[in-house]
Amino acid sequence: MNWFGRKAAQVAARPALSRVYGSWSAPAPLSYEAQLREGYLGNAIVQRAVRLVAEAAGSAPLAASDPALASLVAATSGGQGLVETLASQLLLHGNGYVQILADGAGTPAELFALRPERVTVEADGRGWPVAYRYKAGGAAVVLPAEDGAGRTAVVHVKALHPLDDHYGAGCLNAAAGAIAAHNAAAKWNAALLDNAARPSGALVHDPGDKGVPLSAEQVDRLRAELAESFAGGANAGRPLLLEGGLTWQALSLSPAEMDFLALKDSSAREIAMAFGVPPMLLGLPGDATYANYREANRALWRLTVLPLCVKILSAISQGLAGWFDGAALHVDLDRVPALADDRMALWREVSAADWLTADEKKALLGLG
């Protein structure tokens, strides 16, 4: 699976970068591990956006048709919850796989989230998934989609991919160009700091009447001395002593070329949009889409977290239907702190409806 650095995203990002950084070459396609290193581990905006959504989904209060079902889903593995793990996998990879492990009595004992990049769907002649091949440490094992009793053994949760029948598409694909631009802007800022936060100038050699140019050895020596004595923040403002025949010509960038900070903020907002996070929650400047932080947090839950939870919990419920009669999982909206204002508004509206009976009011509030 290789989404980061696709041609369309690279071409879309190249014009904006070329205006600021001059000549810019598109990065080569990366493996999924390299995608995570560049786009998640190496980018603060992506990591914060993914953690914000995944941790919110993992903290959502659950309601289940069976207490044993609720305990099974709420159990943590390695200190990380199942819903949080699946949410992060769907955002980054677009796929999540849950293996249902049963005990000796045939009762589900654990729901284990598999690493999605290690899973390959095995389909039959008609294209229906019948098994999943899991590769790890140079070995591979085939996990049947159903057990001997016809119950689901592996639950596959996937995001929408209109061009693929078996795999979903993660958000890294849509954010690839913005991530590349944001990372390039960060490297540009670091390079400016290493060079006293200003562009380098030019040493102009005056050959004089004899017209003797500098030799290659003299040019290399000047470059080495400049790099050693005048590069880096510790050497900022250090005076430059020139020999005869050399003059220093300072160079500068135009205001348009110095607009890399605006490009970085624009890329960060595009990344936030791809992952469904209001930019205000990531501390990005210049974003006034929402009136306040509370409104933005409510929008995050309504537009991103809750739909993601519905997708995950519905898939798990369907997979466990053969193990638990009438298995049903959903988020208890009355216990979500971010939706407290909506809940209070509903209570006020229902309480003010004098034409409703007490039983009808309870039914509208979910208390019937």
C-alpha positions as a Markdown table, in Angstrom:
| # | Residue | x | y | z |
|---|---|---|---|---|
| 1 | Met | 0.0 | 0.0 | 0.0 |
| 2 | Asn | 1.7 | 3.2 | -1.1 |
| 3 | Trp | -0.3 | 6.4 | -0.9 |
| 4 | Phe | 2.2 | 9.1 | 0.4 |
| 5 | Gly | 3.9 | 10.9 | -2.5 |
| 6 | Arg | 1.5 | 9.9 | -5.2 |
| 7 | Lys | 2.0 | 11.7 | -8.5 |
| 8 | Ala | -1.2 | 13.9 | -8.3 |
| 9 | Ala | -0.3 | 15.1 | -4.8 |
| 10 | Gln | 3.3 | 15.8 | -5.8 |
| 11 | Val | 2.3 | 17.8 | -8.9 |
| 12 | Ala | -0.2 | 19.8 | -6.8 |
| 13 | Ala | 2.4 | 20.7 | -4.2 |
| 14 | Arg | 5.2 | 21.5 | -6.7 |
| 15 | Pro | 4.1 | 25.0 | -7.9 |
| 16 | Ala | 3.7 | 26.5 | -4.4 |
| 17 | Leu | 7.0 | 25.1 | -3.3 |
| 18 | Ser | 8.9 | 26.2 | -6.4 |
| 19 | Arg | 7.8 | 29.8 | -5.8 |
| 20 | Val | 9.4 | 29.8 | -2.4 |
| 21 | Tyr | 12.2 | 27.3 | -2.6 |
| 22 | Gly | 13.2 | 27.7 | -6.2 |
| 23 | Ser | 13.9 | 24.3 | -7.8 |
| 24 | Trp | 12.0 | 21.5 | -6.0 |
| 25 | Ser | 12.0 | 17.9 | -7.0 |
| 26 | Ala | 9.1 | 15.6 | -6.2 |
| 27 | Pro | 9.9 | 12.9 | -3.5 |
| 28 | Ala | 10.1 | 9.3 | -4.5 |
| 29 | Pro | 7.2 | 7.0 | -3.5 |
| 30 | Leu | 7.6 | 5.8 | 0.1 |
| 31 | Ser | 6.8 | 2.6 | 1.9 |
| 32 | Tyr | 4.1 | 2.7 | 4.5 |
| 33 | Glu | 6.7 | 2.7 | 7.3 |
| 34 | Ala | 8.5 | 5.6 | 5.6 |
| 35 | Gln | 5.1 | 7.4 | 5.2 |
| 36 | Leu | 4.6 | 7.2 | 9.0 |
| 37 | Arg | 8.1 | 8.4 | 9.7 |
| 38 | Glu | 7.7 | 11.4 | 7.4 |
| 39 | Gly | 4.0 | 12.2 | 7.8 |
| 40 | Tyr | 3.3 | 11.1 | 11.4 |
| 41 | Leu | 6.5 | 10.8 | 13.5 |
| 42 | Gly | 8.1 | 13.7 | 11.6 |
| 43 | Asn | 5.2 | 16.1 | 11.5 |
| 44 | Ala | 3.7 | 17.7 | 14.6 |
| 45 | Ile | 0.4 | 18.7 | 12.9 |
| 46 | Val | -0.3 | 15.2 | 11.6 |
| 47 | Gln | 0.6 | 13.6 | 14.9 |
| 48 | Arg | -1.5 | 16.0 | 17.0 |
| 49 | Ala | -4.5 | 15.7 | 14.6 |
| 50 | Val | -4.4 | 11.9 | 14.7 |
| 51 | Arg | -4.0 | 11.7 | 18.5 |
| 52 | Leu | -6.7 | 14.3 | 19.0 |
| 53 | Val | -9.3 | 12.2 | 17.1 |
| 54 | Ala | -8.1 | 8.8 | 18.1 |
| 55 | Glu | -7.8 | 9.6 | 21.8 |
| 56 | Ala | -11.3 | 11.2 | 21.8 |
| 57 | Ala | -12.7 | 8.1 | 20.1 |
| 58 | Gly | -11.0 | 5.9 | 22.7 |
| 59 | Ser | -12.4 | 8.0 | 25.6 |
| 60 | Ala | -16.0 | 8.0 | 24.3 |
| 61 | Pro | -18.3 | 6.3 | 26.8 |
| 62 | Leu | -19.7 | 3.1 | 25.4 |
| 63 | Ala | -23.2 | 1.5 | 25.9 |
| 64 | Ala | -23.6 | -2.2 | 25.0 |
| 65 | Ser | -26.5 | -4.7 | 24.8 |
| 66 | Asp | -24.4 | -7.1 | 27.0 |
| 67 | Pro | -22.1 | -6.2 | 29.9 |
| 68 | Ala | -19.7 | -8.9 | 28.8 |
| 69 | Leu | -19.6 | -7.3 | 25.3 |
| 70 | Ala | -18.8 | -3.9 | 26.8 |
| 71 | Ser | -16.0 | -5.3 | 28.9 |
| 72 | Leu | -14.5 | -7.1 | 25.9 |
| 73 | Val | -14.4 | -4.0 | 23.8 |
| 74 | Ala | -13.2 | -1.7 | 26.7 |
| 75 | Ala | -10.3 | -4.0 | 27.6 |
| 76 | Thr | -6.9 | -2.5 | 26.8 |
| 77 | Ser | -3.9 | -4.2 | 25.1 |
| 78 | Gly | -0.5 | -2.8 | 26.0 |
| 79 | Gly | -2.1 | 0.2 | 27.6 |
| 80 | Gln | -4.0 | 1.2 | 24.5 |
| 81 | Gly | -7.7 | 0.7 | 23.9 |
| 82 | Leu | -9.2 | -1.1 | 21.0 |
| 83 | Val | -11.3 | 1.8 | 19.7 |
| 84 | Glu | -8.3 | 4.2 | 20.0 |
| 85 | Thr | -6.1 | 1.8 | 18.1 |
| 86 | Leu | -8.6 | 1.2 | 15.3 |
| 87 | Ala | -9.3 | 4.9 | 15.0 |
| 88 | Ser | -5.6 | 5.8 | 14.5 |
| 89 | Gln | -5.2 | 2.9 | 12.0 |
| 90 | Leu | -8.2 | 4.1 | 10.0 |
| 91 | Leu | -7.0 | 7.7 | 9.8 |
| 92 | Leu | -3.4 | 6.7 | 8.8 |
| 93 | His | -3.8 | 3.5 | 6.8 |
| 94 | Gly | -7.5 | 3.4 | 6.0 |
| 95 | Asn | -7.9 | -0.2 | 7.3 |
| 96 | Gly | -8.3 | -1.9 | 10.7 |
| 97 | Tyr | -8.3 | -5.6 | 11.4 |
| 98 | Val | -9.6 | -7.2 | 14.6 |
| 99 | Gln | -8.9 | -10.8 | 15.4 |
| 100 | Ile | -11.5 | -12.5 | 17.7 |
| 101 | Leu | -9.6 | -14.8 | 20.1 |
| 102 | Ala | -11.8 | -17.4 | 21.9 |
| 103 | Asp | -11.0 | -19.4 | 25.0 |
| 104 | Gly | -11.4 | -23.1 | 25.5 |
| 105 | Ala | -15.1 | -22.8 | 26.1 |
| 106 | Gly | -15.6 | -21.1 | 22.8 |
| 107 | Thr | -16.3 | -17.7 | 24.3 |
| 108 | Pro | -14.5 | -14.6 | 23.0 |
| 109 | Ala | -11.7 | -13.8 | 25.4 |
| 110 | Glu | -9.9 | -10.9 | 23.5 |
| 111 | Leu | -10.2 | -8.6 | 20.6 |
| 112 | Phe | -6.8 | -8.1 | 19.1 |
| 113 | Ala | -6.1 | -5.3 | 16.6 |
| 114 | Leu | -3.7 | -6.5 | 13.9 |
| 115 | Arg | -1.1 | -4.2 | 12.3 |
| 116 | Pro | -2.9 | -3.2 | 9.0 |
| 117 | Glu | 0.3 | -3.0 | 6.9 |
| 118 | Arg | 1.0 | -6.6 | 7.7 |
| 119 | Val | -2.4 | -7.9 | 6.5 |
| 120 | Thr | -3.3 | -9.0 | 3.0 |
| 121 | Val | -6.8 | -9.9 | 2.0 |
| 122 | Glu | -7.2 | -13.4 | 0.4 |
| 123 | Ala | -10.2 | -13.5 | -1.9 |
| 124 | Asp | -12.0 | -16.4 | -3.6 |
| 125 | Gly | -12.8 | -16.7 | -7.3 |
| 126 | Arg | -15.7 | -14.3 | -7.0 |
| 127 | Gly | -13.7 | -11.7 | -5.2 |
| 128 | Trp | -15.2 | -12.2 | -1.7 |
| 129 | Pro | -12.7 | -12.1 | 1.2 |
| 130 | Val | -12.3 | -15.6 | 2.7 |
| 131 | Ala | -9.0 | -15.2 | 4.7 |
| 132 | Tyr | -6.4 | -12.8 | 5.8 |
| 133 | Arg | -2.7 | -13.4 | 5.5 |
| 134 | Tyr | -0.7 | -11.8 | 8.3 |
| 135 | Lys | 3.1 | -11.4 | 7.9 |
| 136 | Ala | 5.4 | -10.6 | 10.8 |
| 137 | Gly | 9.1 | -11.3 | 11.4 |
| 138 | Gly | 9.6 | -13.1 | 8.1 |
| 139 | Ala | 6.8 | -15.6 | 8.8 |
| 140 | Ala | 3.2 | -15.6 | 7.5 |
| 141 | Val | 0.0 | -17.1 | 8.9 |
| 142 | Val | -3.4 | -17.4 | 7.2 |
| 143 | Leu | -6.3 | -16.3 | 9.4 |
| 144 | Pro | -9.7 | -17.6 | 8.1 |
| 145 | Ala | -12.5 | -15.0 | 7.9 |
| 146 | Glu | -14.8 | -17.4 | 9.8 |
| 147 | Asp | -14.3 | -20.1 | 12.3 |
| 148 | Gly | -15.6 | -23.7 | 12.1 |
| 149 | Ala | -19.0 | -22.7 | 13.4 |
| 150 | Gly | -19.5 | -20.0 | 10.7 |
| 151 | Arg | -18.8 | -17.1 | 13.2 |
| 152 | Thr | -16.7 | -14.1 | 12.3 |
| 153 | Ala | -13.0 | -14.7 | 13.2 |
| 154 | Val | -11.5 | -11.5 | 11.8 |
| 155 | Val | -13.3 | -8.1 | 11.6 |
| 156 | His | -12.2 | -5.8 | 8.8 |
| 157 | Val | -13.0 | -2.1 | 9.3 |
| 158 | Lys | -12.1 | 0.1 | 6.4 |
| 159 | Ala | -12.5 | 3.7 | 5.2 |
| 160 | Leu | -14.1 | 4.5 | 1.9 |
| 161 | His | -11.9 | 3.8 | -1.2 |
| 162 | Pro | -14.0 | 4.1 | -4.4 |
| 163 | Leu | -11.3 | 2.4 | -6.5 |
| 164 | Asp | -10.6 | -0.6 | -4.4 |
| 165 | Asp | -12.8 | -3.5 | -3.4 |
| 166 | His | -10.8 | -4.8 | -0.5 |
| 167 | Tyr | -8.8 | -2.0 | 1.1 |
| 168 | Gly | -9.7 | 1.4 | 2.4 |
| 169 | Ala | -7.9 | 4.7 | 1.9 |
| 170 | Gly | -6.3 | 6.7 | 4.8 |
| 171 | Cys | -6.1 | 10.4 | 5.2 |
| 172 | Leu | -2.3 | 10.5 | 4.4 |
| 173 | Asn | -3.2 | 10.2 | 0.8 |
| 174 | Ala | -5.3 | 13.4 | 0.8 |
| 175 | Ala | -2.8 | 15.3 | 2.9 |
| 176 | Ala | 0.4 | 14.1 | 1.1 |
| 177 | Gly | 1.1 | 17.4 | -0.7 |
| 178 | Ala | 0.4 | 19.5 | 2.3 |
| 179 | Ile | 2.6 | 17.3 | 4.5 |
| 180 | Ala | 5.5 | 17.6 | 2.0 |
| 181 | Ala | 5.1 | 21.4 | 1.9 |
| 182 | His | 4.9 | 21.7 | 5.7 |
| 183 | Asn | 8.0 | 19.5 | 6.2 |
| 184 | Ala | 9.9 | 21.4 | 3.5 |
| 185 | Ala | 8.9 | 24.7 | 5.2 |
| 186 | Ala | 10.2 | 23.4 | 8.6 |
| 187 | Lys | 13.5 | 22.5 | 7.0 |
| 188 | Trp | 13.7 | 25.9 | 5.4 |
| 189 | Asn | 13.2 | 27.6 | 8.7 |
| 190 | Ala | 15.9 | 25.4 | 10.3 |
| 191 | Ala | 18.3 | 26.3 | 7.5 |
| 192 | Leu | 17.7 | 30.0 | 8.0 |
| 193 | Leu | 18.5 | 29.7 | 11.7 |
| 194 | Asp | 21.7 | 27.8 | 10.8 |
| 195 | Asn | 22.7 | 30.7 | 8.6 |
| 196 | Ala | 22.1 | 33.5 | 11.0 |
| 197 | Ala | 18.4 | 33.8 | 10.0 |
| 198 | Arg | 19.2 | 35.5 | 6.8 |
| 199 | Pro | 20.1 | 34.5 | 3.2 |
| 200 | Ser | 23.8 | 34.2 | 2.4 |
| 201 | Gly | 25.6 | 36.8 | 0.4 |
| 202 | Ala | 28.2 | 36.6 | -2.3 |
| 203 | Leu | 31.9 | 37.1 | -2.3 |
| 204 | Val | 32.8 | 39.1 | -5.4 |
| 205 | His | 36.4 | 38.8 | -6.7 |
| 206 | Asp | 38.0 | 41.7 | -8.5 |
| 207 | Pro | 40.8 | 40.4 | -10.7 |
| 208 | Gly | 42.3 | 43.8 | -11.0 |
| 209 | Asp | 44.4 | 44.9 | -14.0 |
| 210 | Lys | 46.1 | 41.5 | -14.5 |
| 211 | Gly | 42.7 | 39.8 | -14.7 |
| 212 | Val | 43.8 | 36.7 | -12.7 |
| 213 | Pro | 40.8 | 34.7 | -11.5 |
| 214 | Leu | 40.8 | 32.7 | -8.3 |
| 215 | Ser | 42.1 | 29.2 | -8.6 |
| 216 | Ala | 40.0 | 26.2 | -7.7 |
| 217 | Glu | 42.1 | 25.6 | -4.6 |
| 218 | Gln | 41.4 | 29.2 | -3.4 |
| 219 | Val | 37.7 | 28.8 | -4.0 |
| 220 | Asp | 37.5 | 25.6 | -2.0 |
| 221 | Arg | 39.5 | 27.2 | 0.9 |
| 222 | Leu | 37.1 | 30.2 | 1.0 |
| 223 | Arg | 34.1 | 27.9 | 1.1 |
| 224 | Ala | 35.6 | 25.8 | 3.9 |
| 225 | Glu | 36.5 | 28.8 | 6.0 |
| 226 | Leu | 33.0 | 30.4 | 5.6 |
| 227 | Ala | 31.3 | 27.1 | 6.6 |
| 228 | Glu | 33.5 | 26.6 | 9.6 |
| 229 | Ser | 33.7 | 30.2 | 11.0 |
| 230 | Phe | 30.5 | 31.9 | 10.0 |
| 231 | Ala | 27.7 | 29.3 | 9.7 |
| 232 | Gly | 25.4 | 28.4 | 12.6 |
| 233 | Gly | 23.6 | 30.4 | 15.3 |
| 234 | Ala | 26.7 | 30.7 | 17.5 |
| 235 | Asn | 28.4 | 32.7 | 14.7 |
| 236 | Ala | 25.6 | 35.1 | 14.1 |
| 237 | Gly | 26.8 | 38.6 | 13.4 |
| 238 | Arg | 30.5 | 37.7 | 13.4 |
| 239 | Pro | 32.5 | 40.1 | 11.2 |
| 240 | Leu | 34.0 | 38.8 | 8.0 |
| 241 | Leu | 37.7 | 39.6 | 7.2 |
| 242 | Leu | 38.4 | 39.7 | 3.5 |
| 243 | Glu | 41.7 | 39.6 | 1.6 |
| 244 | Gly | 42.6 | 41.9 | -1.2 |
| 245 | Gly | 40.4 | 41.7 | -4.3 |
| 246 | Leu | 37.4 | 40.4 | -2.5 |
| 247 | Thr | 34.2 | 42.3 | -1.6 |
| 248 | Trp | 31.1 | 41.1 | 0.2 |
| 249 | Gln | 27.7 | 41.6 | -1.6 |
| 250 | Ala | 24.8 | 41.0 | 0.7 |
| 251 | Leu | 21.8 | 39.2 | -0.9 |
| 252 | Ser | 18.2 | 39.3 | 0.3 |
| 253 | Leu | 14.9 | 37.6 | -0.6 |
| 254 | Ser | 11.9 | 39.5 | -1.8 |
| 255 | Pro | 8.8 | 39.7 | 0.4 |
| 256 | Ala | 7.0 | 37.1 | -1.7 |
| 257 | Glu | 9.9 | 34.7 | -1.3 |
| 258 | Met | 10.0 | 35.3 | 2.4 |
| 259 | Asp | 6.3 | 34.2 | 2.7 |
| 260 | Phe | 7.3 | 30.7 | 3.7 |
| 261 | Leu | 5.6 | 31.1 | 7.1 |
| 262 | Ala | 2.3 | 31.8 | 5.4 |
| 263 | Leu | 2.8 | 28.7 | 3.2 |
| 264 | Lys | 3.6 | 26.6 | 6.3 |
| 265 | Asp | 0.4 | 27.8 | 8.1 |
| 266 | Ser | -1.7 | 27.1 | 4.9 |
| 267 | Ser | -0.3 | 23.6 | 4.7 |
| 268 | Ala | -1.0 | 23.0 | 8.4 |
| 269 | Arg | -4.6 | 24.0 | 7.9 |
| 270 | Glu | -4.9 | 21.7 | 4.9 |
| 271 | Ile | -3.6 | 18.8 | 6.9 |
| 272 | Ala | -6.1 | 19.6 | 9.7 |
| 273 | Met | -8.9 | 19.6 | 7.2 |
| 274 | Ala | -7.8 | 16.2 | 5.7 |
| 275 | Phe | -8.0 | 14.6 | 9.2 |
| 276 | Gly | -11.3 | 16.4 | 10.1 |
| 277 | Val | -9.9 | 18.5 | 12.9 |
| 278 | Pro | -10.8 | 22.2 | 13.3 |
| 279 | Pro | -7.6 | 24.2 | 12.9 |
| 280 | Met | -8.4 | 26.2 | 16.0 |
| 281 | Leu | -7.9 | 23.1 | 18.1 |
| 282 | Leu | -4.4 | 22.7 | 16.8 |
| 283 | Gly | -3.4 | 26.3 | 17.7 |
| 284 | Leu | -3.0 | 27.4 | 14.0 |
| 285 | Pro | -3.0 | 31.2 | 13.6 |
| 286 | Gly | -5.4 | 33.0 | 11.3 |
| 287 | Asp | -8.3 | 30.6 | 11.6 |
| 288 | Ala | -11.6 | 32.1 | 12.7 |
| 289 | Thr | -14.0 | 29.5 | 11.4 |
| 290 | Tyr | -15.5 | 28.9 | 14.9 |
| 291 | Ala | -16.5 | 31.5 | 17.4 |
| 292 | Asn | -14.7 | 29.9 | 20.3 |
| 293 | Tyr | -12.8 | 26.8 | 21.4 |
| 294 | Arg | -15.9 | 25.1 | 22.8 |
| 295 | Glu | -17.7 | 25.3 | 19.5 |
| 296 | Ala | -14.7 | 23.9 | 17.6 |
| 297 | Asn | -14.5 | 21.0 | 20.1 |
| 298 | Arg | -18.2 | 20.3 | 19.6 |
| 299 | Ala | -17.7 | 20.3 | 15.8 |
| 300 | Leu | -14.8 | 17.9 | 16.2 |
| 301 | Trp | -17.1 | 15.4 | 18.0 |
| 302 | Arg | -20.1 | 15.9 | 15.8 |
| 303 | Leu | -18.3 | 15.8 | 12.4 |
| 304 | Thr | -15.3 | 13.5 | 13.0 |
| 305 | Val | -15.2 | 11.5 | 16.3 |
| 306 | Leu | -18.8 | 10.3 | 16.4 |
| 307 | Pro | -19.0 | 9.1 | 12.8 |
| 308 | Leu | -15.7 | 7.3 | 13.2 |
| 309 | Cys | -16.9 | 5.7 | 16.4 |
| 310 | Val | -20.1 | 4.6 | 14.6 |
| 311 | Lys | -18.1 | 3.0 | 11.8 |
| 312 | Ile | -15.8 | 1.1 | 14.3 |
| 313 | Leu | -18.5 | 0.0 | 16.8 |
| 314 | Ser | -20.9 | -1.0 | 14.0 |
| 315 | Ala | -18.3 | -3.3 | 12.4 |
| 316 | Ile | -17.4 | -4.8 | 15.8 |
| 317 | Ser | -21.1 | -5.4 | 16.6 |
| 318 | Gln | -21.7 | -7.1 | 13.3 |
| 319 | Gly | -18.6 | -9.3 | 13.7 |
| 320 | Leu | -19.6 | -10.3 | 17.2 |
| 321 | Ala | -23.3 | -11.0 | 16.3 |
| 322 | Gly | -22.5 | -14.7 | 16.0 |
| 323 | Trp | -21.0 | -14.7 | 19.5 |
| 324 | Phe | -23.5 | -12.4 | 21.3 |
| 325 | Asp | -27.3 | -12.5 | 20.5 |
| 326 | Gly | -28.4 | -9.0 | 19.4 |
| 327 | Ala | -24.9 | -7.6 | 19.8 |
| 328 | Ala | -25.1 | -3.8 | 19.8 |
| 329 | Leu | -22.5 | -1.1 | 20.6 |
| 330 | His | -22.9 | 2.7 | 20.5 |
| 331 | Val | -21.6 | 5.8 | 22.1 |
| 332 | Asp | -23.6 | 7.1 | 25.1 |
| 333 | Leu | -24.1 | 10.7 | 24.0 |
| 334 | Asp | -25.5 | 11.7 | 27.4 |
| 335 | Arg | -22.0 | 11.0 | 28.9 |
| 336 | Val | -19.9 | 12.9 | 26.4 |
| 337 | Pro | -18.7 | 16.1 | 28.0 |
| 338 | Ala | -18.2 | 18.0 | 24.7 |
| 339 | Leu | -21.9 | 17.6 | 24.0 |
| 340 | Ala | -23.1 | 18.9 | 27.3 |
| 341 | Asp | -24.4 | 22.2 | 25.8 |
| 342 | Asp | -26.4 | 20.3 | 23.2 |
| 343 | Arg | -27.8 | 18.1 | 25.9 |
| 344 | Met | -28.8 | 21.0 | 28.1 |
| 345 | Ala | -30.5 | 22.8 | 25.2 |
| 346 | Leu | -32.5 | 19.7 | 24.4 |
| 347 | Trp | -33.6 | 19.5 | 28.1 |
| 348 | Arg | -34.7 | 23.1 | 28.1 |
| 349 | Glu | -36.7 | 22.7 | 24.8 |
| 350 | Val | -38.4 | 19.5 | 26.0 |
| 351 | Ser | -39.2 | 20.9 | 29.4 |
| 352 | Ala | -40.7 | 24.1 | 27.9 |
| 353 | Ala | -43.1 | 22.0 | 25.7 |
| 354 | Asp | -46.2 | 22.1 | 27.9 |
| 355 | Trp | -48.3 | 20.3 | 25.3 |
| 356 | Leu | -46.2 | 17.1 | 25.9 |
| 357 | Thr | -47.0 | 14.6 | 28.6 |
| 358 | Ala | -44.4 | 13.5 | 31.2 |
| 359 | Asp | -44.0 | 10.1 | 29.5 |
| 360 | Glu | -43.6 | 11.7 | 26.0 |
| 361 | Lys | -40.9 | 14.0 | 27.4 |
| 362 | Lys | -39.0 | 11.0 | 28.9 |
| 363 | Ala | -39.2 | 9.2 | 25.6 |
| 364 | Leu | -37.8 | 12.2 | 23.7 |
| 365 | Leu | -34.9 | 12.4 | 26.3 |
| 366 | Gly | -34.2 | 8.7 | 26.0 |
| 367 | Leu | -35.4 | 8.0 | 29.5 |
| 368 | Gly | -38.5 | 6.0 | 28.6 |
